[in-house]
Amino acid sequence: MKYLLPIAVPLLLLFNLHAICQTKGGLKAPIKFGTATIIFNNTVNHRPLVLIDSTYANPFGEQYSLSKFKYYISGIRLFNAQKKWELKQGYYLINQSIDSSLQLNIALQENSYDSIAFLLGVDSARNTNGAQRGALDPLNDMFWTWQSGYIMQKLEGTSPHSSIVNNKIEYHLGGYSGANSVLQQVVLPFPGNNLLAIKRGSNSIININAEINHFWSGVVAVKIKDMPVCSAPGLLAKKMAANFSKLFTVSSVVNN
């Protein structure tokens, strides 16, 4: 046995050298990563949304003021020029009342990307998977019951055109299965054929605008005087969620 050690050591070194050459020689080159910051800019008529203290008019001339505006996004995907995509798992609650929630930081492989996609809402598996934490914590006031699941998008405020007590408007859009599912896939190309260039050690920025006035008329007409409240899964919630998915556009891509 004493003669095996001098032979074994060189063999071990040779094996490690071969592994290094495999990694650096191109067979298994190390994956390089950079980062991207996704910023959600909630706007009304292309100006930043201000809760409570501002009054706006929707496309039908109905005045309204908002006190709450929040929504879930998940399953972020970035598409490269070959239309292959990189999936970033995670659930994020965009809440206009919390500035830090409007900005997401994700790691991406070195590449050039021409579009971004995400699920607007929380997938069915998470709706039925027991108590959640973080963005999915029921304490975030975005959860009904284990039967009805998460509120995917929430918009609350007041309007003189609402016949509800205290002139409230309240749109809690939810439903995760079957005919009542309000889940929407949103796919957003980057403007002007711009590419998101991810490089190791750099951080690029994607600015996404959510124009709230599209909520009232994106796919179907939603007049406050006719529909001031939607607070349960069903056909109305599904129609309004289709409008909600039309809020989003990428306003700019900044490579650093």
Residue frames as qw, qx, qy, qz and C-alpha x, y, z in Angstrom:
[[0.000, 0.883, 0.469, 0.000, 0.00, 0.00, 0.00],
 [0.339, -0.731, 0.051, 0.590, 2.89, 2.39, 0.66],
 [0.355, -0.087, 0.555, 0.747, 3.73, 2.40, -3.07],
 [0.182, 0.662, 0.680, 0.257, 0.25, 3.58, -4.11],
 [0.145, -0.850, -0.264, 0.433, 0.43, 7.05, -2.61],
 [0.221, -0.479, 0.372, 0.764, 3.15, 8.49, -4.91],
 [0.130, 0.207, 0.776, 0.581, 1.13, 7.27, -7.89],
 [0.031, -0.711, -0.701, 0.041, -2.26, 8.40, -6.56],
 [0.158, -0.712, -0.140, 0.669, -1.18, 12.00, -5.91],
 [0.073, -0.269, 0.504, 0.818, -0.09, 12.74, -9.51],
 [0.006, -0.377, -0.848, -0.373, -3.26, 11.07, -10.79],
 [0.102, -0.751, -0.565, 0.327, -5.39, 13.29, -8.54],
 [0.115, -0.602, 0.119, 0.781, -3.59, 16.40, -9.74],
 [0.074, -0.024, 0.725, 0.685, -4.04, 15.29, -13.33],
 [0.022, -0.576, -0.811, -0.095, -7.77, 14.77, -12.77],
 [0.098, -0.782, -0.329, 0.520, -8.19, 18.24, -11.24],
 [0.122, -0.427, 0.391, 0.806, -6.20, 19.83, -14.07],
 [0.057, 0.237, 0.829, 0.503, -8.44, 18.07, -16.60],
 [0.053, -0.723, -0.670, 0.158, -11.54, 19.40, -14.81],
 [0.116, -0.702, -0.030, 0.702, -10.14, 22.94, -14.89],
 [0.098, -0.194, 0.623, 0.751, -9.38, 22.64, -18.59],
 [0.047, 0.484, 0.843, 0.231, -12.91, 21.40, -19.21],
 [0.069, -0.808, -0.453, 0.371, -14.33, 24.46, -17.49],
 [0.084, -0.744, 0.157, 0.643, -12.00, 27.00, -19.03],
 [0.240, -0.174, 0.740, 0.604, -11.57, 25.29, -22.38],
 [0.401, 0.108, -0.315, -0.853, -15.20, 25.73, -23.43],
 [0.338, -0.179, -0.910, -0.161, -16.73, 22.34, -22.65],
 [0.375, -0.708, -0.593, 0.078, -18.33, 23.70, -19.50],
 [0.246, 0.380, -0.114, 0.884, -17.54, 27.38, -19.47],
 [0.124, -0.386, -0.646, 0.647, -18.68, 29.13, -16.29],
 [0.048, 0.760, 0.562, 0.322, -21.98, 30.99, -16.67],
 [0.244, 0.025, -0.177, 0.953, -21.57, 34.72, -16.28],
 [0.114, -0.743, -0.659, 0.027, -24.26, 36.84, -14.66],
 [0.077, 0.237, -0.071, 0.966, -25.21, 40.49, -14.52],
 [0.036, 0.467, 0.729, -0.499, -28.22, 42.14, -12.91],
 [0.048, -0.440, -0.463, -0.768, -31.32, 43.98, -14.04],
 [0.075, 0.282, 0.551, -0.782, -33.50, 46.37, -12.09],
 [0.056, -0.498, -0.717, -0.485, -37.18, 46.38, -13.07],
 [0.026, 0.185, 0.360, -0.914, -38.96, 49.58, -12.08],
 [0.023, 0.597, 0.776, 0.205, -42.76, 49.77, -12.11],
 [0.000, 0.076, 0.075, -0.994, -44.05, 53.29, -12.69],
 [0.088, 0.602, 0.792, -0.060, -47.78, 53.49, -11.95],
 [0.074, -0.098, 0.151, 0.981, -49.20, 56.45, -13.87],
 [0.306, 0.695, 0.619, -0.202, -52.40, 58.26, -14.78],
 [0.423, 0.899, 0.114, 0.019, -52.34, 60.11, -18.09],
 [0.734, 0.433, -0.205, 0.481, -48.57, 59.50, -18.18],
 [0.066, -0.694, 0.381, -0.607, -47.98, 61.25, -14.85],
 [0.260, 0.108, -0.880, 0.381, -46.99, 59.48, -11.60],
 [0.527, -0.560, -0.575, -0.280, -49.94, 58.19, -9.60],
 [0.003, -0.290, 0.527, -0.799, -50.51, 60.02, -6.31],
 [0.347, -0.412, -0.842, 0.014, -52.77, 58.26, -3.84],
 [0.232, -0.636, -0.609, 0.414, -55.55, 60.00, -1.87],
 [0.119, -0.648, -0.118, 0.743, -54.60, 63.62, -2.59],
 [0.048, 0.267, -0.521, -0.809, -55.17, 63.67, -6.37],
 [0.627, 0.450, 0.484, -0.413, -58.31, 63.55, -8.49],
 [0.149, -0.203, 0.747, 0.616, -58.29, 62.06, -11.97],
 [0.680, 0.375, 0.099, -0.622, -60.75, 61.57, -14.81],
 [0.597, -0.005, 0.775, 0.205, -61.14, 58.28, -16.66],
 [0.145, 0.028, 0.642, 0.752, -61.76, 58.07, -20.45],
 [0.093, -0.620, -0.729, -0.274, -65.51, 58.54, -19.81],
 [0.034, -0.595, 0.029, -0.803, -64.98, 61.80, -17.94],
 [0.720, -0.609, -0.306, -0.132, -65.74, 60.23, -14.55],
 [0.013, 0.745, -0.490, 0.452, -63.70, 61.67, -11.70],
 [0.910, -0.313, -0.270, 0.037, -62.01, 59.39, -9.18],
 [0.080, -0.772, 0.557, -0.297, -59.38, 59.36, -6.46],
 [0.850, 0.031, -0.524, 0.038, -57.43, 56.26, -5.44],
 [0.507, -0.729, 0.364, -0.280, -56.41, 55.18, -1.94],
 [0.677, -0.310, 0.659, 0.103, -55.01, 51.72, -2.79],
 [0.733, 0.585, -0.251, -0.242, -53.39, 50.28, -5.89],
 [0.316, -0.527, 0.788, 0.038, -51.51, 46.98, -5.84],
 [0.890, 0.314, -0.145, -0.297, -51.07, 43.85, -7.90],
 [0.747, -0.356, 0.540, 0.157, -49.11, 40.60, -8.08],
 [0.633, 0.619, -0.418, -0.205, -46.62, 39.60, -10.75],
 [0.732, -0.373, 0.570, 0.026, -44.78, 36.29, -10.92],
 [0.807, 0.192, 0.496, 0.257, -42.82, 34.03, -13.26],
 [0.163, 0.871, -0.205, -0.415, -40.73, 36.78, -14.91],
 [0.821, 0.165, 0.416, 0.354, -39.22, 35.70, -18.24],
 [0.043, 0.775, -0.308, -0.550, -36.66, 37.50, -20.40],
 [0.850, 0.415, 0.315, 0.082, -36.47, 36.57, -24.11],
 [0.358, -0.499, 0.439, 0.656, -33.25, 36.80, -26.08],
 [0.345, 0.503, -0.364, -0.704, -32.99, 37.47, -29.81],
 [0.238, 0.117, -0.922, -0.282, -33.32, 33.74, -30.54],
 [0.653, -0.324, -0.186, -0.659, -36.61, 33.73, -28.59],
 [0.660, -0.154, -0.685, 0.267, -35.16, 31.48, -25.95],
 [0.341, -0.774, -0.010, -0.534, -36.16, 32.62, -22.51],
 [0.356, 0.138, -0.721, 0.578, -34.74, 32.72, -19.03],
 [0.532, -0.636, -0.458, -0.321, -37.24, 32.20, -16.22],
 [0.118, 0.306, -0.565, 0.757, -36.90, 33.95, -12.86],
 [0.458, -0.498, -0.735, -0.043, -39.08, 32.32, -10.25],
 [0.171, -0.124, -0.451, 0.867, -40.64, 34.53, -7.61],
 [0.108, -0.751, -0.629, -0.172, -43.80, 36.30, -6.47],
 [0.262, 0.000, -0.137, 0.955, -43.86, 40.06, -6.12],
 [0.029, -0.795, -0.593, 0.129, -46.48, 42.40, -4.73],
 [0.261, 0.298, 0.129, 0.909, -46.35, 45.80, -6.40],
 [0.255, -0.747, -0.571, 0.226, -47.86, 48.24, -3.90],
 [0.236, 0.741, 0.115, 0.618, -48.11, 51.93, -4.68],
 [0.481, -0.851, -0.007, -0.209, -48.02, 52.70, -0.95],
 [0.751, -0.513, 0.302, 0.285, -44.57, 51.09, -0.51],
 [0.314, 0.842, -0.351, -0.263, -41.85, 52.64, -2.66],
 [0.250, -0.496, 0.822, 0.127, -39.45, 49.73, -2.22],
 [0.656, 0.215, 0.717, -0.098, -41.98, 47.31, -3.76],
 [0.559, 0.776, 0.072, -0.283, -41.93, 49.20, -7.07],
 [0.297, 0.752, -0.582, -0.087, -38.37, 48.09, -7.84],
 [0.972, -0.125, 0.197, -0.026, -37.20, 44.50, -8.39],
 [0.052, 0.738, -0.653, -0.162, -33.62, 43.31, -8.77],
 [0.968, 0.072, 0.219, -0.095, -32.92, 40.05, -10.59],
 [0.334, -0.522, 0.676, 0.397, -29.79, 38.21, -11.76],
 [0.803, 0.537, 0.092, -0.242, -29.60, 37.30, -15.46],
 [0.798, -0.050, 0.392, 0.455, -27.17, 35.38, -17.60],
 [0.103, -0.518, 0.353, 0.772, -24.94, 37.42, -19.90],
 [0.353, 0.402, 0.761, 0.367, -26.96, 37.91, -23.07],
 [0.144, 0.053, -0.139, -0.978, -29.00, 40.42, -25.05],
 [0.153, 0.447, 0.857, -0.206, -32.76, 40.37, -24.47],
 [0.027, -0.183, -0.401, -0.897, -35.52, 41.96, -26.54],
 [0.532, -0.444, -0.306, -0.653, -38.66, 41.48, -24.42],
 [0.066, -0.143, 0.798, -0.582, -39.98, 40.65, -20.97],
 [0.586, -0.321, -0.548, -0.504, -43.02, 38.65, -19.87],
 [0.047, -0.124, 0.782, -0.609, -44.69, 37.88, -16.57],
 [0.282, -0.490, -0.812, -0.144, -47.83, 36.37, -15.10],
 [0.220, -0.383, 0.133, -0.887, -50.18, 39.00, -13.73],
 [0.801, -0.376, -0.047, -0.464, -51.38, 37.25, -10.58],
 [0.337, -0.456, 0.797, -0.209, -50.52, 34.18, -8.50],
 [0.456, 0.146, -0.798, -0.367, -50.62, 30.72, -10.11],
 [0.786, -0.329, -0.265, -0.451, -53.13, 28.08, -8.96],
 [0.751, -0.018, -0.577, 0.320, -50.51, 25.99, -7.13],
 [0.227, 0.143, -0.451, 0.851, -49.70, 28.82, -4.73],
 [0.479, -0.330, -0.071, -0.810, -53.38, 29.57, -4.18],
 [0.889, -0.265, -0.199, -0.317, -53.89, 26.10, -2.72],
 [0.698, 0.279, -0.543, 0.375, -50.52, 25.50, -1.05],
 [0.618, -0.544, -0.450, 0.345, -51.28, 26.50, 2.53],
 [0.243, -0.931, -0.062, 0.264, -49.97, 29.48, 4.49],
 [0.669, 0.531, 0.018, 0.519, -47.42, 31.58, 2.58],
 [0.481, -0.626, -0.092, 0.607, -44.76, 34.07, 3.55],
 [0.320, -0.155, 0.323, 0.877, -43.25, 37.23, 2.12],
 [0.228, 0.058, -0.313, -0.920, -45.23, 38.79, -0.72],
 [0.497, -0.228, -0.719, -0.429, -47.83, 36.01, -0.40],
 [0.125, -0.150, -0.757, 0.624, -48.43, 36.46, 3.33],
 [0.115, -0.673, -0.692, -0.235, -52.20, 36.87, 3.93],
 [0.301, -0.685, -0.307, 0.588, -51.33, 39.81, 6.20],
 [0.221, -0.110, 0.345, 0.906, -50.65, 41.81, 3.02],
 [0.399, 0.495, 0.371, -0.677, -54.43, 42.23, 2.66],
 [0.422, 0.412, -0.530, -0.609, -54.47, 40.45, -0.70],
 [0.177, 0.022, -0.983, -0.038, -56.09, 37.16, 0.28],
 [0.638, -0.281, -0.178, -0.695, -59.71, 36.05, 0.59],
 [0.802, -0.304, 0.435, -0.273, -59.89, 32.40, 1.74],
 [0.352, -0.303, 0.842, 0.273, -58.27, 29.08, 0.80],
 [0.542, 0.469, 0.697, 0.007, -61.29, 28.49, -1.42],
 [0.374, 0.904, 0.197, -0.066, -61.28, 31.82, -3.25],
 [0.779, 0.136, 0.067, 0.608, -57.51, 32.41, -3.12],
 [0.377, -0.315, -0.019, 0.871, -55.54, 35.56, -3.74],
 [0.287, 0.901, 0.204, -0.253, -56.73, 38.96, -4.88],
 [0.745, 0.207, 0.261, 0.579, -54.56, 39.39, -7.95],
 [0.221, 0.342, 0.097, 0.908, -55.18, 43.10, -8.46],
 [0.223, -0.695, -0.593, 0.341, -56.68, 45.65, -6.08],
 [0.136, 0.318, 0.139, 0.928, -57.84, 49.18, -6.85],
 [0.247, -0.685, -0.647, 0.228, -59.74, 51.21, -4.23],
 [0.168, 0.028, -0.034, 0.985, -60.84, 54.81, -3.89],
 [0.213, 0.605, 0.563, -0.521, -63.80, 57.12, -4.24],
 [0.119, 0.162, 0.535, 0.820, -65.76, 58.74, -7.03],
 [0.351, 0.228, 0.283, -0.863, -68.76, 61.10, -7.09],
 [0.580, 0.177, -0.502, -0.617, -70.14, 58.82, -9.82],
 [0.309, -0.019, -0.942, 0.128, -70.38, 55.84, -7.45],
 [0.575, -0.468, -0.231, -0.630, -73.75, 55.10, -5.88],
 [0.725, -0.204, -0.601, 0.266, -72.17, 53.00, -3.12],
 [0.494, -0.843, -0.186, 0.105, -72.05, 54.30, 0.47],
 [0.420, -0.735, 0.223, 0.484, -69.37, 57.01, 0.82],
 [0.547, 0.778, -0.185, -0.248, -69.02, 57.03, -2.98],
 [0.497, -0.507, 0.674, 0.205, -66.49, 54.23, -2.78],
 [0.774, 0.462, -0.364, -0.235, -65.06, 52.33, -5.72],
 [0.545, -0.470, 0.688, -0.095, -63.60, 48.92, -4.99],
 [0.821, 0.411, -0.329, -0.222, -62.17, 46.47, -7.52],
 [0.482, -0.475, 0.734, -0.059, -60.75, 43.29, -5.98],
 [0.756, 0.417, -0.354, -0.361, -59.99, 41.02, -8.93],
 [0.304, -0.405, 0.855, -0.110, -59.40, 37.37, -8.14],
 [0.909, 0.231, 0.186, -0.292, -60.11, 33.82, -9.24],
 [0.151, -0.635, 0.721, 0.234, -57.44, 31.26, -10.12],
 [0.306, -0.039, 0.939, 0.155, -59.14, 28.25, -11.73],
 [0.329, 0.493, 0.802, 0.077, -61.50, 27.24, -14.50],
 [0.201, 0.725, 0.464, 0.468, -63.84, 29.76, -16.05],
 [0.299, -0.940, -0.166, 0.014, -63.20, 32.22, -13.20],
 [0.722, -0.228, 0.071, 0.650, -59.43, 32.47, -13.65],
 [0.145, 0.982, 0.053, -0.107, -58.25, 36.06, -13.97],
 [0.622, -0.441, 0.394, 0.513, -54.60, 35.09, -14.52],
 [0.537, 0.839, 0.030, -0.079, -53.10, 37.01, -17.44],
 [0.750, -0.098, 0.241, 0.608, -49.81, 36.50, -19.26],
 [0.148, 0.960, -0.006, -0.238, -48.28, 39.86, -20.15],
 [0.765, 0.076, 0.283, 0.574, -45.64, 40.01, -22.90],
 [0.034, 0.962, 0.037, -0.268, -43.86, 43.33, -23.44],
 [0.754, 0.395, 0.065, 0.521, -41.39, 44.03, -26.26],
 [0.412, -0.527, -0.049, 0.742, -38.68, 46.57, -25.59],
 [0.345, 0.871, 0.211, -0.279, -39.28, 49.87, -27.42],
 [0.285, 0.881, -0.303, -0.224, -37.51, 50.92, -30.60],
 [0.897, 0.302, -0.300, 0.117, -35.77, 47.58, -31.15],
 [0.099, -0.737, 0.559, -0.367, -33.65, 48.29, -28.08],
 [0.812, -0.033, -0.577, 0.087, -31.97, 45.33, -26.43],
 [0.607, -0.748, 0.216, -0.158, -31.31, 44.74, -22.76],
 [0.647, 0.496, -0.525, 0.246, -27.58, 44.00, -22.69],
 [0.771, -0.620, 0.112, -0.093, -26.65, 41.99, -19.61],
 [0.579, 0.545, -0.504, 0.338, -22.94, 41.86, -18.83],
 [0.739, -0.320, -0.473, 0.357, -21.06, 40.48, -15.86],
 [0.426, -0.270, -0.295, 0.812, -20.71, 43.06, -13.12],
 [0.070, -0.126, -0.180, -0.973, -23.12, 45.55, -14.71],
 [0.182, 0.468, 0.748, -0.434, -26.69, 46.53, -13.87],
 [0.039, -0.211, -0.519, -0.827, -29.26, 47.44, -16.51],
 [0.249, 0.274, 0.515, -0.773, -32.69, 48.99, -15.98],
 [0.051, -0.379, -0.784, -0.490, -36.13, 48.18, -17.40],
 [0.215, 0.143, 0.323, -0.910, -38.77, 50.87, -16.85],
 [0.069, -0.387, -0.876, -0.281, -42.33, 49.53, -17.04],
 [0.266, -0.068, 0.113, -0.955, -45.26, 51.93, -17.04],
 [0.014, -0.426, -0.903, 0.055, -48.69, 50.86, -15.74],
 [0.146, -0.130, -0.151, -0.969, -51.17, 53.41, -17.13],
 [0.184, 0.244, 0.817, -0.489, -54.20, 53.15, -14.87],
 [0.471, 0.399, 0.072, -0.784, -56.63, 54.86, -17.22],
 [0.407, 0.206, -0.778, -0.433, -56.40, 51.84, -19.54],
 [0.087, 0.092, 0.928, -0.352, -58.15, 49.90, -16.78],
 [0.417, 0.412, 0.410, -0.698, -61.44, 51.58, -17.62],
 [0.686, 0.594, 0.034, -0.419, -61.42, 50.81, -21.34],
 [0.195, -0.516, 0.773, 0.312, -58.60, 48.42, -22.26],
 [0.017, 0.069, 0.947, 0.313, -60.83, 45.58, -23.55],
 [0.169, -0.648, -0.719, -0.190, -64.31, 46.30, -22.19],
 [0.088, -0.606, 0.028, -0.790, -65.85, 49.56, -21.00],
 [0.474, -0.401, -0.670, 0.408, -65.85, 49.88, -17.20],
 [0.100, -0.623, -0.079, -0.772, -67.93, 52.89, -16.17],
 [0.094, 0.076, -0.706, 0.698, -67.92, 53.76, -12.50],
 [0.510, -0.029, 0.152, -0.846, -71.59, 54.69, -12.51],
 [0.835, 0.061, -0.362, -0.410, -72.46, 51.19, -13.77],
 [0.904, -0.070, -0.378, 0.185, -69.83, 49.08, -11.96],
 [0.127, -0.850, 0.338, -0.383, -68.39, 50.79, -8.87],
 [0.532, -0.491, 0.653, -0.221, -67.57, 47.49, -7.11],
 [0.859, 0.212, -0.443, -0.145, -66.23, 44.07, -8.04],
 [0.270, -0.611, 0.647, -0.368, -65.20, 41.96, -5.07],
 [0.786, -0.087, 0.588, -0.170, -65.67, 38.30, -5.99],
 [0.225, -0.189, 0.813, 0.503, -64.49, 35.88, -8.67],
 [0.521, 0.564, 0.600, -0.226, -66.72, 35.67, -11.73],
 [0.564, 0.575, 0.421, 0.416, -67.33, 36.95, -15.25],
 [0.022, 0.991, 0.044, 0.121, -67.06, 40.64, -14.29],
 [0.534, -0.714, 0.377, 0.251, -63.72, 40.10, -12.53],
 [0.728, 0.069, 0.525, 0.435, -62.42, 38.22, -15.56],
 [0.399, 0.796, 0.301, 0.342, -63.39, 41.05, -17.93],
 [0.185, -0.975, 0.117, -0.035, -61.81, 43.67, -15.68],
 [0.691, -0.468, 0.439, 0.333, -58.63, 41.59, -15.35],
 [0.667, 0.419, 0.416, 0.454, -58.36, 41.56, -19.15],
 [0.113, 0.958, 0.065, 0.256, -58.43, 45.37, -18.99],
 [0.539, -0.794, 0.251, 0.128, -55.82, 45.33, -16.23],
 [0.806, -0.081, 0.398, 0.431, -53.40, 43.36, -18.39],
 [0.495, 0.685, 0.271, 0.462, -53.43, 46.22, -20.94],
 [0.292, -0.947, -0.014, 0.129, -51.97, 48.72, -18.46],
 [0.654, -0.544, 0.343, 0.398, -48.35, 47.74, -19.07],
 [0.679, 0.706, -0.070, 0.189, -45.71, 48.96, -21.53],
 [0.721, -0.282, 0.021, 0.632, -41.94, 49.15, -21.37],
 [0.130, 0.980, 0.083, -0.127, -41.10, 52.84, -21.56],
 [0.274, 0.836, -0.472, 0.063, -37.30, 52.49, -21.68],
 [0.955, -0.143, -0.067, 0.249, -34.31, 50.18, -21.35],
 [0.011, -0.927, 0.359, -0.108, -31.07, 51.56, -19.91],
 [0.939, 0.056, -0.200, 0.272, -27.82, 49.61, -20.24],
 [0.282, -0.913, 0.290, -0.051, -24.98, 50.41, -17.86]]
